[in-house]
Amino acid sequence: MVCAGIEHKIGNHGSPTCTMVYGGSSEGAVGWLVGEQNKGLQAMFVMVNAARFNVGTESLAMSERAYQLALGYARERVQGSLPGQRGESVPIIRHPDVRRMLLLMRSQTEAIRALAYLISGARDLAGGHPDSKVRRERQAFVDLMIPVFKAWSSETANEITSMAIQVYGGMGYVLESGASQPMRDVRICAIYEGTTAIQAHDFIERKLVRDSGAALHAWLADVDATLGRLASQQKHELLDIECNLRKGVELLREATDWARLNYSRRPLVVLGGGVALIQLCGIVAGGWQMARAALAAIKRLEAGADQQEFLRRKLLSVRIYGAHVLPQVSGLAVVAMRGGDSVMAMDDAAF
Ligand SMILES: Cc1cc2nc3c(=O)[nH]c(=O)nc-3n(C[C@H](O)[C@H](O)[C@H](O)COP(=O)(O)OP(=O)(O)OC[C@H]3O[C@@H](n4cnc5c(N)ncnc54)[C@H](O)[C@@H]3O)c2cc1C
């Protein structure tokens, strides 16, 4: 086994990716059959699912890093004064659009983290719960969520880390500020262990079509229960998350049913909208977690629990997710159901 060369990459420089040549310099390599013949792909998927989850948590880490960098800079950098308040220049964190970017980075990172914890817990239960019914249910949830989590977290992390550069302004584009490192490092997360398109394919074919949407509908019943609890709170600050999550769930049901029913006749058209579909599912899953966080925060605030400030900030983060992230579901659902036709309409030679 010979290392034929180290790759020069745009990021992830701590990991020396290289080309390995097996048996290149002598009589060739010997391969051994490990496990049962023709069951290799199944065995590989045990590893691949774990790796896909880990790539999601890598995306989470890079998002958090980007947020912390951007936040530090936004507090330090003094530039421009606020309209209507003639006077001295202010730290950029006081400008509405910088606040929007920071809050968007923060709330989406929190949503990704919450889903990561939930999937992680479900993996433990799927492997070790004494009741076989619980093990089966949790495994179905994990299998459904792995491609969604991998695709949504890595694509969102690409946006979050790019936003950090925007917060830095021109200095973000200058290497020495360090603002671009998370973006360069995280770019690979939407590619390795299967690109986003491959996750979408897996989601549609293996997770929706194969079980007729059973795992998805079981999960959405849990989301409905959360929506019921949100509605009973009747709190003004929960209005955005409740209305837009409800809309998201409705559109996700419609778009996934459409994908499932059309896949056998028009698979290419369905796959043409597949990335929008999996992103829609990820945004809804993140919104569900934020809604659950809001309910937990309200309960603890009302009980006078510790960390009141943390709990109030959590509610603000949830509001941002409800008002800025969840509204994307309407556009994504249209692309998921109507976008594939136009993608397949152009013949290859016309590109
Ligand atoms: C830094 C780094 C580390 C890596 N580490 C490892 C490792 O440790 N082990 C390992 O085995 N591999 C590793 N890889 C390989 C990595 O998993 C692949 O690069 C990745 O899965 C994408 O495959 P590909 O490069 O062949 O791209 P391609 O498959 O050629 O994809 C190119 C484009 O075509 C699209 N595409 C291809 N097929 C389809 C399809 N069926 N449907 C829709 N779109 C499609 C893709 O989405 C993408 O946009 C690594 C790669 C890098 C860059």
The ligand as a Tripos MOL2 file, in Angstrom:
@<TRIPOS>MOLECULE
LIG
   53    58     1     0     0
SMALL
NO_CHARGES

@<TRIPOS>ATOM
      1 C1        -11.1750   15.7020    1.5970 C.3       1 LIG1
      2 C2        -11.7930   14.4370    1.1410 C.ar      1 LIG1
      3 C3        -11.7590   13.3270    1.9510 C.ar      1 LIG1
      4 C4        -12.3450   12.1340    1.5440 C.ar      1 LIG1
      5 N1        -12.2700   11.0630    2.3470 N.ar      1 LIG1
      6 C5        -12.7180    9.8740    1.9190 C.ar      1 LIG1
      7 C6        -12.5370    8.6750    2.6890 C.ar      1 LIG1
      8 O1        -11.9500    8.7140    3.7610 O.2       1 LIG1
      9 N2        -13.0230    7.5160    2.2100 N.ar      1 LIG1
     10 C7        -13.6710    7.4500    0.9960 C.ar      1 LIG1
     11 O2        -14.0790    6.3720    0.6000 O.2       1 LIG1
     12 N3        -13.8810    8.5650    0.2790 N.ar      1 LIG1
     13 C8        -13.4090    9.7590    0.6910 C.ar      1 LIG1
     14 N4        -13.5990   10.8810   -0.0840 N.ar      1 LIG1
     15 C9        -14.3750   10.7630   -1.3310 C.3       1 LIG1
     16 C10       -15.7590   11.3990   -1.1810 C.3       1 LIG1
     17 O3        -16.6060   10.5800   -0.4100 O.3       1 LIG1
     18 C11       -16.3270   11.6520   -2.5950 C.3       1 LIG1
     19 O4        -15.5430   12.6840   -3.1970 O.3       1 LIG1
     20 C12       -17.7900   12.0770   -2.5470 C.3       1 LIG1
     21 O5        -18.6300   11.0310   -2.0810 O.3       1 LIG1
     22 C13       -18.3150   12.5110   -3.9190 C.3       1 LIG1
     23 O6        -18.0210   11.5570   -4.9050 O.3       1 LIG1
     24 P1        -17.1980   11.9540   -6.1890 P.3       1 LIG1
     25 O7        -16.0450   12.7810   -5.7910 O.co2     1 LIG1
     26 O8        -16.9530   10.7050   -6.9310 O.co2     1 LIG1
     27 O9        -18.1720   12.9200   -6.9940 O.3       1 LIG1
     28 P2        -19.1210   12.5210   -8.1660 P.3       1 LIG1
     29 O10       -19.8910   11.2810   -7.7860 O.co2     1 LIG1
     30 O11       -18.3720   12.5000   -9.4460 O.co2     1 LIG1
     31 O12       -20.1290   13.7610   -8.1340 O.3       1 LIG1
     32 C14       -19.9800   14.9310   -8.9190 C.3       1 LIG1
     33 C15       -21.3210   15.6410   -8.9980 C.3       1 LIG1
     34 O13       -22.2870   14.7800   -9.6080 O.3       1 LIG1
     35 C16       -23.3890   14.5810   -8.7480 C.3       1 LIG1
     36 N5        -23.8420   13.1840   -8.8460 N.ar      1 LIG1
     37 C17       -23.0960   12.0640   -9.0040 C.ar      1 LIG1
     38 N6        -23.8840   10.9800   -9.0000 N.ar      1 LIG1
     39 C18       -25.1630   11.4080   -8.8530 C.ar      1 LIG1
     40 C19       -26.4220   10.7700   -8.7630 C.ar      1 LIG1
     41 N7        -26.5610    9.4460   -8.7990 N.pl3     1 LIG1
     42 N8        -27.5180   11.5430   -8.5900 N.ar      1 LIG1
     43 C20       -27.4290   12.8910   -8.5490 C.ar      1 LIG1
     44 N9        -26.2330   13.5540   -8.6170 N.ar      1 LIG1
     45 C21       -25.1290   12.8350   -8.7590 C.ar      1 LIG1
     46 C22       -22.8670   14.8820   -7.3440 C.3       1 LIG1
     47 O14       -23.9270   15.2740   -6.4870 O.3       1 LIG1
     48 C23       -21.8760   16.0070   -7.6230 C.3       1 LIG1
     49 O15       -22.5710   17.2250   -7.7140 O.3       1 LIG1
     50 C24       -13.0140   12.0750    0.2940 C.ar      1 LIG1
     51 C25       -13.0630   13.2030   -0.5210 C.ar      1 LIG1
     52 C26       -12.4460   14.3650   -0.1110 C.ar      1 LIG1
     53 C27       -12.4890   15.5590   -1.0350 C.3       1 LIG1
@<TRIPOS>BOND
     1     1     2 1
     2     2     3 ar
     3     2    52 ar
     4     3     4 ar
     5     4     5 ar
     6     4    50 ar
     7     5     6 ar
     8     6     7 ar
     9     6    13 1
    10     7     8 2
    11     7     9 ar
    12     9    10 ar
    13    10    11 2
    14    10    12 ar
    15    12    13 ar
    16    13    14 ar
    17    14    15 1
    18    14    50 ar
    19    15    16 1
    20    16    17 1
    21    16    18 1
    22    18    19 1
    23    18    20 1
    24    20    21 1
    25    20    22 1
    26    22    23 1
    27    23    24 1
    28    24    25 2
    29    24    26 1
    30    24    27 1
    31    27    28 1
    32    28    29 2
    33    28    30 1
    34    28    31 1
    35    31    32 1
    36    32    33 1
    37    33    34 1
    38    33    48 1
    39    34    35 1
    40    35    36 1
    41    35    46 1
    42    36    37 ar
    43    36    45 ar
    44    37    38 ar
    45    38    39 ar
    46    39    40 ar
    47    39    45 ar
    48    40    41 1
    49    40    42 ar
    50    42    43 ar
    51    43    44 ar
    52    44    45 ar
    53    46    47 1
    54    46    48 1
    55    48    49 1
    56    50    51 ar
    57    51    52 ar
    58    52    53 1
@<TRIPOS>SUBSTRUCTURE
     1 LIG1         1 GROUP 0 **** ****
